[in-house]
Amino acid sequence: MRKYLIFVVAWMLFSMGASNFIADIYEYVNHDFDVYCSLLRSVVCSLTFAGWWMIIKKN
């Protein structure tokens, strides 16, 4: 169980970093994309959360 907890924390940090990176690219390319960036960030985080929940429930 501890192994999965470490995996969840690492994946959360990775997904947050990836979504922030994507958002930064969008902001650099088009300054009107702020709303889309926040939406993308929330979608990525919710999807990854759903993914960990399935992994934890399965094992």
C-alpha positions as CSV (number, residue, x, y, z in Angstrom):
1,M,0.0,0.0,0.0
2,R,2.9,2.4,0.8
3,K,4.3,1.7,-2.7
4,Y,1.0,2.9,-4.3
5,L,0.9,6.0,-2.0
6,I,4.4,7.0,-3.3
7,F,3.3,6.4,-6.8
8,V,0.2,8.6,-6.3
9,V,2.2,11.4,-4.9
10,A,4.8,11.2,-7.7
11,W,2.0,11.1,-10.4
12,M,0.2,14.0,-8.8
13,L,3.4,16.1,-8.8
14,F,4.1,15.0,-12.4
15,S,0.6,15.8,-13.6
16,M,0.6,19.2,-11.9
17,G,4.0,20.0,-13.4
18,A,2.9,18.9,-16.9
19,S,-0.3,20.9,-16.8
20,N,1.5,24.0,-15.6
21,F,4.1,23.5,-18.4
22,I,1.3,23.1,-21.0
23,A,-0.5,26.2,-19.6
24,D,2.8,28.2,-19.8
25,I,3.2,27.2,-23.4
26,Y,-0.4,28.3,-24.2
27,E,0.1,31.6,-22.3
28,Y,3.3,32.2,-24.3
29,V,1.6,31.4,-27.6
30,N,-1.7,33.1,-27.0
31,H,-2.4,35.5,-24.1
32,D,-6.2,34.9,-24.3
33,F,-5.9,31.3,-23.3
34,D,-6.0,31.8,-19.5
35,V,-9.5,30.3,-19.2
36,Y,-8.5,27.3,-21.2
37,C,-5.3,26.8,-19.2
38,S,-7.2,26.7,-15.9
39,L,-9.8,24.3,-17.4
40,L,-7.0,22.1,-18.8
41,R,-5.3,22.1,-15.4
42,S,-8.4,21.0,-13.6
43,V,-9.2,18.3,-16.2
44,V,-5.7,16.9,-16.0
45,C,-5.8,16.9,-12.2
46,S,-9.2,15.3,-12.0
47,L,-8.3,12.6,-14.6
48,T,-5.2,11.7,-12.7
49,F,-7.1,11.6,-9.4
50,A,-9.7,9.3,-11.0
51,G,-6.8,7.1,-12.2
52,W,-5.2,6.8,-8.8
53,W,-8.6,6.0,-7.2
54,M,-9.1,3.1,-9.7
55,I,-5.5,1.8,-9.0
56,I,-6.0,2.0,-5.2
57,K,-9.5,0.4,-5.4
58,K,-8.2,-2.4,-7.6
59,N,-5.3,-3.4,-5.3
